[in-house]
Amino acid sequence: MTEYFEVHERDSAARLGELRLEEPLVTPAVADDVLEDAGSEWVTDRDPPEGDDTTLTVLPHRAFPPGTPAEVQDAFAVEYPDVSFPSAAVVSPETATDHGADAYVLSTAQAVDGHAEAFVETVVTTREAVPADTALYLPGVATPANVATLVAAGVDLVDTDRAVVKATQGKYLTTDDERFLADLEELPCSCPACQTPRGSFDRSDCAEHNRHALRAALATVRERIRAGRLRDYVEGQARHEGWLTAVLRRLDDEYGYLEQRTPVVRGATLTAATDDTIRRVEIQRYAERVTTRYRNRFSNPLVLVPCSAAKPYSDSQSHGQFHDAIGYRAHLVSMSSPIGVVPQELELTYPAQQYDTVVTGRWSATEREFVADVLASYLRRNEYPRVVAHVPEGGYRDICERVTDRLGIEMEFTVERHPTTADSLANLAATLTDEPTYSKRERQQNTVRAVADYQFGEGAGDDLFADINTGSHYPKLRVRDERDEQLAMLVPEYGVLALTLAGARRWVESPVTTRRVDIDAFVPHGSVLAPGVVDASPEIRPGDEVVIEGPAAFAVGRAAMSGPEMVESSRGLASSVRHVEER
């Protein structure tokens, strides 16, 4: 059971944690000053160390070189003692399991450094084999340039060994490069070591600088995790070394590993600056839910329009003009890179409301292919009497034409020069002249049902909210049943539904899969901590709406960690609690 490490915040596989020593260490961090190695048992048999809460003690161990057969590792495996002080066990991907330690030292880290496929496989395998609420330590690998990518993969602790070795080779490290000291005209840093006069700056000063640069890089990484924007930073950092770019792409292939750990909602802006952004969990998960969970409930024609810089789209001037031309005679769906397609009911839903993209007026081949795939999947699932494409020439129109060829459907194009010219808007209005209208009430109720489908699963909108009334004004919609009891409200910041206790009971009683947290016999107030969790649905992701139930209470709240992590963890916040009643 973990006693001395706790995860406080999560940003996909990256975590902001705390090594709970006498002087706590916020992770991800350099472990040099807090680590005590009890030694290798290859040399001699060692008694269990005494240890104390001032250091993290690496227990007596036997490390194995990469490629050591599993049977050999089993034959010489160390049985780690049960100790009452902060401890770390040395493991390989083959021997990684719950050894009762607070941290795990990956013995094969240096062997896979520079090899993207092997590195990702090693880290992911080890991270999934050890308890979720323990720290993962990679020795001898970290530099200021690669540490952000290491943390993004799931690493919590590093050391300065490699940075110091580089200094002995005369190499000066920064977050984007390494240079020989002899090649530098001036030192691009203002750390204490770099205040040494240039003529006196030697390799010991370089080692001090390299250590400082690594610690400073980790401080940046921690702040990025706090802001929920580490991925944006890593996409830029990884470009400085070819193998780091390969690691990023290989890591994206580990969709299950990342998706389980990636929040379903957050307020931070998602920056789409490279084609790699399309591979992000948030983008892929959104596209998957829109094309497998969402169902159009309008009988009117579809109008495809370009996205806007302003978010949500309905706040933009261009979309206001589209709405004036359409009225309530068509269903509006926006096309966007990197999101794909955004039905009007889901414009608030993360990340449709929280992304920012690089606008050049040109679409890359990757963008065109991805958005075309999403649009085609969307149209296969949702039938419309007509499809109107109110999109400009270039990428938007090319995507629409690809989809018409692929599906064998027709689209009516209404734009002349630009979507917001008077002629274009007149064309859009004219092509919908004879279409029937739907009411604002119908649009609001369909929005609630569409969000429920997206958030809770296919069919949830009809199963949970078949007979409802909506109150207040969009986007702050309140959902009530036929007896005027409130069931939920739409949260404008994230575009999800926050349930009341009545709404939670309806969810539990419906055929829709309930994300449930089973707790011990206590009444939670404000939050549920991991030690109080008896079981949790494996489908739960950070940020999910959850029902919390135990012998003494029934509650509803928002998950702070995934379901599997709730079950594994012995420390940390499992879920917030919004409403609770005693039994």
C-alpha positions as semicolon CSV with decimal commas, in nm:
position;residue;x (nm);y (nm);z (nm)
1;M;0,000;0,000;0,000
2;T;0,136;0,339;-0,098
3;E;0,195;0,559;0,205
4;Y;0,436;0,824;0,084
5;F;0,330;0,921;-0,268
6;E;0,010;1,093;-0,376
7;V;-0,110;1,219;-0,715
8;H;-0,281;1,559;-0,698
9;E;-0,343;1,650;-1,064
10;R;-0,345;1,465;-1,395
11;D;-0,281;1,571;-1,752
12;S;-0,323;1,251;-1,952
13;A;-0,039;1,018;-1,846
14;A;0,151;1,306;-1,681
15;R;0,085;1,363;-1,312
16;L;0,153;1,634;-1,056
17;G;0,223;1,453;-0,733
18;E;0,388;1,470;-0,395
19;L;0,655;1,249;-0,243
20;R;0,552;1,280;0,119
21;L;0,889;1,297;0,290
22;E;0,979;1,504;0,597
23;E;1,034;1,783;0,344
24;P;0,778;1,704;0,071
25;L;0,894;1,690;-0,291
26;V;0,653;1,801;-0,564
27;T;0,680;1,575;-0,868
28;P;0,774;1,543;-1,150
29;A;1,112;1,626;-1,003
30;V;1,481;1,547;-0,974
31;A;1,531;1,279;-0,710
32;D;1,904;1,335;-0,645
33;D;1,869;1,501;-0,305
34;V;1,613;1,259;-0,160
35;L;1,738;0,920;-0,284
36;E;1,927;0,666;-0,072
37;D;2,038;0,344;-0,245
38;A;2,061;0,040;-0,014
39;G;2,275;-0,138;-0,274
40;S;2,278;-0,434;-0,507
41;E;2,235;-0,791;-0,390
42;W;2,446;-0,910;-0,683
43;V;2,742;-0,804;-0,472
44;T;2,638;-0,942;-0,134
45;D;2,328;-1,030;0,063
46;R;2,205;-0,722;0,241
47;D;1,994;-0,674;0,548
48;P;1,685;-0,454;0,509
49;P;1,791;-0,090;0,548
50;E;1,675;0,112;0,844
51;G;1,540;0,402;0,637
52;D;1,346;0,706;0,757
53;D;1,101;0,962;0,624
54;T;1,372;1,207;0,517
55;T;1,467;1,005;0,207
56;L;1,330;0,766;-0,052
57;T;1,524;0,443;0,005
58;V;1,590;0,214;-0,289
59;L;1,558;-0,133;-0,135
60;P;1,831;-0,396;-0,191
61;H;1,788;-0,510;-0,548
62;R;1,910;-0,706;-0,847
63;A;1,888;-0,520;-1,176
64;F;1,880;-0,713;-1,504
65;P;2,015;-0,598;-1,840
66;P;1,769;-0,573;-2,129
67;G;1,701;-0,902;-2,300
68;T;1,751;-1,115;-1,989
69;P;1,520;-1,417;-2,026
70;A;1,213;-1,407;-1,803
71;E;1,303;-1,739;-1,640
72;V;1,643;-1,599;-1,536
73;Q;1,480;-1,289;-1,390
74;D;1,234;-1,508;-1,201
75;A;1,513;-1,731;-1,069
76;F;1,713;-1,439;-0,929
77;A;1,424;-1,214;-0,829
78;V;1,450;-1,024;-0,502
79;E;1,168;-1,048;-0,252
80;Y;1,124;-0,692;-0,134
81;P;1,060;-0,653;0,241
82;D;0,755;-0,479;0,383
83;V;0,895;-0,159;0,530
84;S;0,744;0,137;0,713
85;F;0,947;0,413;0,545
86;P;0,942;0,566;0,194
87;S;1,079;0,298;-0,038
88;A;1,150;0,222;-0,403
89;A;1,181;-0,113;-0,579
90;V;1,400;-0,174;-0,884
91;V;1,207;-0,339;-1,168
92;S;1,220;-0,419;-1,537
93;P;0,910;-0,440;-1,758
94;E;0,914;-0,818;-1,696
95;T;0,936;-0,795;-1,314
96;A;0,714;-0,489;-1,265
97;T;0,425;-0,560;-1,030
98;D;0,299;-0,442;-0,692
99;H;0,594;-0,484;-0,457
100;G;0,443;-0,263;-0,189
101;A;0,679;0,025;-0,263
102;D;0,605;0,395;-0,306
103;A;0,819;0,428;-0,620
104;Y;0,962;0,202;-0,890
105;V;1,302;0,241;-1,052
106;L;1,309;0,129;-1,416
107;S;1,640;-0,055;-1,448
108;T;1,636;-0,073;-1,830
109;A;1,572;0,298;-1,892
110;Q;1,913;0,383;-2,037
111;A;1,904;0,086;-2,275
112;V;1,591;0,216;-2,452
113;D;1,694;0,581;-2,457
114;G;1,694;0,694;-2,820
115;H;1,477;0,403;-2,939
116;A;1,120;0,534;-2,960
117;E;0,928;0,208;-2,998
118;A;1,123;0,028;-2,723
119;F;1,107;0,331;-2,494
120;V;0,729;0,370;-2,519
121;E;0,668;-0,004;-2,482
122;T;0,895;-0,018;-2,177
123;V;0,742;0,281;-1,998
124;V;0,381;0,191;-2,076
125;T;0,426;-0,174;-1,976
126;T;0,592;-0,078;-1,650
127;R;0,350;0,202;-1,568
128;E;0,049;-0,025;-1,617
129;A;0,204;-0,310;-1,414
130;V;0,279;-0,108;-1,099
131;P;0,008;0,054;-0,883
132;A;-0,138;0,376;-1,023
133;D;-0,059;0,578;-0,712
134;T;0,315;0,509;-0,715
135;A;0,599;0,710;-0,869
136;L;0,797;0,591;-1,171
137;Y;1,168;0,679;-1,167
138;L;1,386;0,676;-1,481
139;P;1,755;0,700;-1,392
140;G;2,029;0,823;-1,621
141;V;1,810;0,950;-1,907
142;A;1,678;1,300;-1,842
143;T;1,798;1,617;-2,012
144;P;1,637;1,961;-2,025
145;A;1,530;1,886;-2,384
146;N;1,366;1,546;-2,327
147;V;1,221;1,568;-1,978
148;A;0,884;1,708;-2,090
149;T;0,835;1,407;-2,318
150;L;0,944;1,166;-2,042
151;V;0,684;1,313;-1,808
152;A;0,415;1,303;-2,078
153;A;0,478;0,928;-2,106
154;G;0,416;0,879;-1,731
155;V;0,752;0,942;-1,560
156;D;0,752;1,109;-1,216
157;L;1,115;1,110;-1,102
158;V;1,447;1,159;-1,283
159;D;1,806;1,237;-1,189
160;T;2,079;1,468;-1,315
161;D;2,324;1,189;-1,401
162;R;2,305;1,230;-1,776
163;A;2,316;1,607;-1,755
164;V;2,638;1,584;-1,552
165;V;2,791;1,327;-1,788
166;K;2,718;1,561;-2,078
167;A;2,905;1,836;-1,893
168;T;3,212;1,612;-1,857
169;Q;3,200;1,581;-2,236
170;G;3,200;1,960;-2,262
171;K;2,834;1,981;-2,364
172;Y;2,613;2,268;-2,256
173;L;2,242;2,174;-2,235
174;T;1,930;2,380;-2,298
175;T;1,565;2,287;-2,345
176;D;1,608;2,277;-2,721
177;D;1,968;2,180;-2,787
178;E;2,307;2,067;-2,667
179;R;2,622;2,248;-2,778
180;F;2,992;2,208;-2,714
181;L;3,114;2,484;-2,486
182;A;3,390;2,563;-2,730
183;D;3,131;2,645;-2,998
184;L;2,938;2,900;-2,788
185;E;3,013;3,268;-2,834
186;E;2,800;3,350;-2,529
187;L;2,606;3,156;-2,267
188;P;2,228;3,176;-2,330
189;C;2,137;3,147;-1,961
190;S;2,141;3,363;-1,648
191;C;2,168;3,090;-1,384
192;P;2,435;3,140;-1,110
193;A;2,682;2,913;-1,289
194;C;2,651;3,113;-1,609
195;Q;2,745;3,432;-1,423
196;T;3,102;3,300;-1,416
197;P;3,318;3,504;-1,655
198;R;3,323;3,334;-1,995
199;G;3,698;3,277;-1,987
200;S;3,674;3,105;-1,648
201;F;3,367;2,894;-1,724
202;D;3,480;2,531;-1,701
203;R;3,319;2,188;-1,704
204;S;3,228;2,200;-1,336
205;D;3,039;2,523;-1,406
206;C;2,882;2,351;-1,706
207;A;2,765;2,064;-1,484
208;E;2,608;2,311;-1,242
209;H;2,435;2,485;-1,533
210;N;2,308;2,155;-1,678
211;R;2,160;2,057;-1,343
212;H;1,998;2,398;-1,312
213;A;1,859;2,377;-1,668
214;L;1,703;2,037;-1,596
215;R;1,537;2,159;-1,276
216;A;1,411;2,470;-1,455
217;A;1,268;2,256;-1,736
218;L;1,083;2,047;-1,478
219;A;0,938;2,360;-1,320
220;T;0,799;2,454;-1,662
221;V;0,657;2,103;-1,702
222;R;0,486;2,121;-1,362
223;E;0,324;2,451;-1,451
224;R;0,207;2,307;-1,782
225;I;0,046;2,014;-1,599
226;R;-0,128;2,253;-1,361
227;A;-0,265;2,441;-1,661
228;G;-0,369;2,118;-1,839
229;R;-0,151;2,209;-2,137
230;L;0,152;1,981;-2,127
231;R;0,069;1,823;-2,463
232;D;0,080;2,161;-2,641
233;Y;0,427;2,217;-2,497
234;V;0,552;1,866;-2,579
235;E;0,447;1,896;-2,944
236;G;0,692;2,186;-2,970
237;Q;0,966;2,037;-2,750
238;A;0,968;1,704;-2,932
239;R;1,060;1,875;-3,258
240;H;1,412;1,941;-3,131
241;E;1,514;1,574;-3,139
242;G;1,404;1,319;-3,395
243;W;1,363;1,037;-3,145
244;L;1,140;1,252;-2,923
245;T;0,907;1,320;-3,216
246;A;0,900;0,945;-3,274
247;V;0,823;0,890;-2,903
248;L;0,532;1,133;-2,924
249;R;0,387;0,951;-3,224
250;R;0,445;0,606;-3,076
251;L;0,282;0,723;-2,754
252;D;-0,024;0,836;-2,948
253;D;-0,051;0,479;-3,076
254;E;-0,106;0,372;-2,713
255;Y;-0,459;0,508;-2,726
256;G;-0,600;0,287;-2,450
257;Y;-0,321;0,383;-2,210
258;L;-0,365;0,755;-2,273
259;E;-0,744;0,762;-2,308
260;Q;-0,800;0,608;-1,965
261;R;-0,590;0,885;-1,811
262;T;-0,709;1,184;-2,018
263;P;-0,984;1,407;-1,872
264;V;-1,310;1,419;-2,067
265;V;-1,352;1,789;-1,988
266;R;-1,123;2,076;-1,899
267;G;-1,115;2,451;-1,938
268;A;-0,767;2,481;-2,087
269;T;-0,735;2,575;-2,453
270;L;-0,619;2,297;-2,683
271;T;-0,372;2,443;-2,933
272;A;-0,379;2,278;-3,276
273;A;-0,045;2,374;-3,426
274;T;0,074;2,054;-3,597
275;D;-0,071;1,752;-3,775
276;D;0,020;1,551;-3,463
277;T;-0,259;1,735;-3,280
278;I;-0,515;1,532;-3,474
279;R;-0,381;1,218;-3,303
280;R;-0,449;1,357;-2,955
281;V;-0,685;1,158;-2,738
282;E;-0,923;1,451;-2,698
283;I;-0,962;1,488;-3,076
284;Q;-0,995;1,118;-3,149
285;R;-1,238;1,064;-2,862
286;Y;-1,456;1,355;-2,975
287;A;-1,467;1,226;-3,332
288;E;-1,547;0,873;-3,214
289;R;-1,835;0,990;-2,994
290;V;-1,983;1,219;-3,260
291;T;-1,980;0,940;-3,519
292;T;-2,101;0,655;-3,292
293;R;-2,308;0,814;-3,014
294;Y;-2,462;1,131;-3,155
295;R;-2,794;1,102;-3,340
296;N;-2,956;1,387;-3,533
297;R;-3,315;1,446;-3,416
298;F;-3,412;1,716;-3,666
299;S;-3,610;1,630;-3,979
300;N;-3,482;1,939;-4,160
301;P;-3,199;1,966;-4,416
302;L;-2,836;1,970;-4,308
303;V;-2,632;2,287;-4,364
304;L;-2,255;2,249;-4,344
305;V;-2,068;2,568;-4,256
306;P;-1,706;2,659;-4,179
307;C;-1,596;2,698;-3,818
308;S;-1,513;3,035;-3,663
309;A;-1,230;3,176;-3,457
310;A;-1,472;3,277;-3,181
311;K;-1,589;2,999;-2,948
312;P;-1,856;2,887;-2,906
313;Y;-1,935;2,926;-3,273
314;S;-2,277;3,078;-3,209
315;D;-2,106;3,379;-3,049
316;S;-1,923;3,462;-3,372
317;Q;-2,038;3,723;-3,619
318;S;-2,025;3,481;-3,913
319;H;-2,240;3,219;-3,741
320;G;-2,484;3,488;-3,635
321;Q;-2,522;3,571;-4,006
322;F;-2,566;3,202;-4,090
323;H;-2,839;3,172;-3,827
324;D;-3,020;3,479;-3,958
325;A;-3,020;3,326;-4,308
326;I;-3,124;2,979;-4,192
327;G;-3,365;3,066;-3,914
328;Y;-3,496;2,741;-3,768
329;R;-3,528;2,568;-4,105
330;A;-3,213;2,353;-4,109
331;H;-2,972;2,168;-3,886
332;L;-2,638;2,348;-3,862
333;V;-2,313;2,147;-3,848
334;S;-1,972;2,314;-3,850
335;M;-1,663;2,170;-4,017
336;S;-1,329;2,227;-3,852
337;S;-0,972;2,110;-3,830
338;P;-0,872;1,947;-3,604
339;I;-1,214;1,872;-3,454
340;G;-1,391;1,723;-3,758
341;V;-1,762;1,805;-3,750
342;V;-1,953;1,982;-3,473
343;P;-2,334;1,959;-3,464
344;Q;-2,486;2,281;-3,329
345;E;-2,603;2,099;-3,014
346;L;-2,244;2,005;-2,922
347;E;-2,071;2,339;-2,984
348;L;-2,003;2,380;-2,610
349;T;-1,868;2,029;-2,561
350;Y;-1,496;1,990;-2,494
351;P;-1,286;2,035;-2,702
352;A;-1,517;2,200;-2,961
353;Q;-1,535;2,515;-2,749
354;Q;-1,178;2,505;-2,617
355;Y;-0,948;2,472;-2,916
356;D;-0,742;2,722;-3,110
357;T;-0,596;2,638;-3,447
358;V;-0,337;2,788;-3,679
359;V;-0,524;2,968;-3,958
360;T;-0,333;2,984;-4,285
361;G;-0,618;2,940;-4,530
362;R;-0,460;2,615;-4,643
363;W;-0,548;2,264;-4,533
364;S;-0,280;1,997;-4,505
365;A;-0,337;1,655;-4,660
366;T;-0,371;1,508;-4,310
367;E;-0,638;1,761;-4,214
368;R;-0,838;1,699;-4,531
369;E;-0,827;1,324;-4,490
370;F;-0,925;1,331;-4,122
371;V;-1,216;1,575;-4,158
372;A;-1,342;1,393;-4,468
373;D;-1,336;1,062;-4,279
374;V;-1,530;1,211;-3,988
375;L;-1,785;1,381;-4,213
376;A;-1,838;1,062;-4,413
377;S;-1,891;0,859;-4,094
378;Y;-2,130;1,123;-3,963
379;L;-2,340;1,118;-4,282
380;R;-2,351;0,738;-4,289
381;R;-2,504;0,746;-3,943
382;N;-2,740;1,042;-3,989
383;E;-2,984;1,074;-4,279
384;Y;-3,100;1,412;-4,408
385;P;-3,353;1,499;-4,679
386;R;-3,098;1,742;-4,829
387;V;-2,739;1,845;-4,767
388;V;-2,642;2,208;-4,825
389;A;-2,271;2,293;-4,818
390;H;-2,229;2,661;-4,737
391;V;-1,851;2,646;-4,755
392;P;-1,581;2,836;-4,945
393;E;-1,353;2,708;-5,217
394;G;-1,037;2,531;-5,108
395;G;-1,009;2,283;-4,825
396;Y;-1,372;2,293;-4,712
397;R;-1,514;2,236;-5,058
398;D;-1,255;1,973;-5,143
399;I;-1,356;1,777;-4,832
400;C;-1,725;1,799;-4,922
401;E;-1,655;1,682;-5,277
402;R;-1,450;1,389;-5,150
403;V;-1,739;1,283;-4,929
404;T;-1,998;1,317;-5,207
405;D;-1,785;1,092;-5,428
406;R;-1,729;0,843;-5,148
407;L;-2,093;0,818;-5,039
408;G;-2,264;0,880;-5,372
409;I;-2,473;1,168;-5,235
410;E;-2,544;1,519;-5,364
411;M;-2,463;1,846;-5,194
412;E;-2,595;2,190;-5,284
413;F;-2,322;2,454;-5,281
414;T;-2,438;2,809;-5,203
415;V;-2,123;3,019;-5,155
416;E;-2,003;3,285;-5,397
417;R;-1,649;3,399;-5,312
418;H;-1,699;3,395;-4,932
419;P;-1,968;3,249;-4,699
420;T;-2,065;3,587;-4,550
421;T;-2,105;3,791;-4,869
422;A;-2,454;3,922;-4,930
423;D;-2,496;3,699;-5,237
424;S;-2,385;3,387;-5,049
425;L;-2,618;3,451;-4,756
426;A;-2,903;3,524;-4,996
427;N;-2,836;3,195;-5,173
428;L;-2,841;3,011;-4,840
429;A;-3,169;3,170;-4,735
430;A;-3,328;3,107;-5,075
431;T;-3,240;2,739;-5,085
432;L;-3,427;2,689;-4,755
433;T;-3,731;2,904;-4,835
434;D;-3,981;2,620;-4,855
435;E;-3,848;2,423;-4,556
436;P;-4,060;2,394;-4,239
437;T;-3,930;2,547;-3,918
438;Y;-3,871;2,394;-3,576
439;S;-3,916;2,577;-3,247
440;K;-3,654;2,711;-3,009
441;R;-3,798;2,472;-2,748
442;E;-3,736;2,177;-2,981
443;R;-3,380;2,293;-3,040
444;Q;-3,314;2,324;-2,665
445;Q;-3,456;1,980;-2,588
446;N;-3,264;1,824;-2,874
447;T;-2,950;1,989;-2,738
448;V;-3,002;1,825;-2,399
449;R;-3,058;1,486;-2,558
450;A;-2,761;1,519;-2,792
451;V;-2,530;1,613;-2,505
452;A;-2,662;1,314;-2,307
453;D;-2,584;1,081;-2,600
454;Y;-2,233;1,224;-2,624
455;Q;-2,171;1,223;-2,249
456;F;-2,338;0,904;-2,126
457;G;-2,358;0,681;-2,430
458;E;-2,564;0,598;-2,737
459;G;-2,938;0,627;-2,670
460;A;-2,895;0,807;-2,338
461;G;-3,074;1,118;-2,462
462;D;-3,400;0,933;-2,521
463;D;-3,366;0,698;-2,224
464;L;-3,290;0,969;-1,968
465;F;-3,464;1,274;-2,111
466;A;-3,763;1,156;-2,316
467;D;-4,019;1,372;-2,132
468;I;-3,856;1,695;-2,024
469;N;-3,898;2,067;-2,006
470;T;-3,611;2,310;-2,047
471;G;-3,586;2,636;-1,859
472;S;-3,357;2,940;-1,846
473;H;-3,173;3,062;-2,154
474;Y;-2,914;2,886;-2,368
475;P;-2,646;2,800;-2,281
476;K;-2,753;2,781;-1,914
477;L;-3,028;2,528;-1,973
478;R;-3,205;2,363;-1,681
479;V;-3,373;2,029;-1,739
480;R;-3,692;1,937;-1,552
481;D;-3,924;1,637;-1,567
482;E;-4,301;1,642;-1,620
483;R;-4,350;1,704;-1,243
484;D;-4,119;2,008;-1,264
485;E;-3,841;1,840;-1,063
486;Q;-3,496;1,944;-1,182
487;L;-3,292;1,660;-1,334
488;A;-2,983;1,837;-1,463
489;M;-2,835;2,156;-1,590
490;L;-2,609;2,223;-1,887
491;V;-2,268;2,350;-1,775
492;P;-2,170;2,615;-2,034
493;E;-1,797;2,598;-1,958
494;Y;-1,769;2,232;-2,062
495;G;-2,088;2,154;-2,254
496;V;-2,184;1,862;-2,027
497;L;-2,482;1,787;-1,807
498;A;-2,450;1,809;-1,429
499;L;-2,710;1,582;-1,272
500;T;-2,916;1,637;-0,961
501;L;-2,996;1,347;-0,730
502;A;-3,324;1,299;-0,920
503;G;-3,132;1,287;-1,247
504;A;-2,882;1,042;-1,098
505;R;-3,162;0,809;-0,986
506;R;-3,310;0,820;-1,334
507;W;-2,965;0,727;-1,472
508;V;-2,931;0,434;-1,232
509;E;-3,277;0,305;-1,322
510;S;-3,230;0,340;-1,700
511;P;-3,075;0,085;-1,940
512;V;-2,786;0,327;-1,996
513;T;-2,459;0,208;-1,843
514;T;-2,412;0,397;-1,517
515;R;-2,066;0,513;-1,418
516;R;-2,078;0,411;-1,057
517;V;-1,847;0,454;-0,759
518;D;-1,923;0,214;-0,474
519;I;-1,808;0,341;-0,135
520;D;-1,787;0,222;0,225
521;A;-2,050;0,298;0,489
522;F;-1,997;0,673;0,525
523;V;-2,165;0,992;0,406
524;P;-1,927;1,191;0,183
525;H;-1,925;1,567;0,212
526;G;-1,753;1,756;-0,069
527;S;-1,542;1,466;-0,192
528;V;-1,466;1,095;-0,184
529;L;-1,107;0,987;-0,123
530;A;-0,962;0,677;-0,286
531;P;-0,935;0,476;0,041
532;G;-1,314;0,497;0,074
533;V;-1,379;0,343;-0,270
534;V;-1,483;-0,021;-0,271
535;D;-1,529;-0,053;-0,647
536;A;-1,571;0,169;-0,953
537;S;-1,686;0,127;-1,311
538;P;-1,385;0,071;-1,538
539;E;-1,537;0,311;-1,795
540;I;-1,496;0,612;-1,561
541;R;-1,256;0,876;-1,687
542;P;-1,131;1,191;-1,508
543;G;-1,404;1,453;-1,534
544;D;-1,688;1,204;-1,587
545;E;-2,023;1,244;-1,415
546;V;-2,054;0,960;-1,161
547;V;-2,310;0,814;-0,924
548;I;-2,164;0,750;-0,578
549;E;-2,341;0,489;-0,373
550;G;-2,283;0,308;-0,046
551;P;-2,472;0,163;0,251
552;A;-2,502;0,508;0,411
553;A;-2,535;0,747;0,119
554;F;-2,641;0,815;-0,239
555;A;-2,460;1,097;-0,422
556;V;-2,361;1,239;-0,756
557;G;-2,038;1,414;-0,851
558;R;-1,749;1,436;-1,093
559;A;-1,461;1,188;-1,108
560;A;-1,110;1,314;-1,036
561;M;-0,939;0,996;-1,156
562;S;-1,028;0,698;-1,374
563;G;-1,228;0,406;-1,240
564;P;-0,933;0,163;-1,243
565;E;-0,720;0,418;-1,059
566;M;-0,988;0,467;-0,794
567;V;-0,978;0,095;-0,721
568;E;-0,597;0,070;-0,722
569;S;-0,517;0,385;-0,527
570;S;-0,473;0,411;-0,152
571;R;-0,439;0,791;-0,153
572;G;-0,585;1,087;-0,341
573;L;-0,914;1,245;-0,440
574;A;-1,135;0,998;-0,626
575;S;-1,436;1,219;-0,693
576;S;-1,595;1,546;-0,597
577;V;-1,947;1,533;-0,453
578;R;-2,211;1,778;-0,576
579;H;-2,526;1,644;-0,411
580;V;-2,565;1,377;-0,140
581;E;-2,839;1,227;0,071
582;E;-2,813;0,997;0,371
583;R;-2,981;0,658;0,374
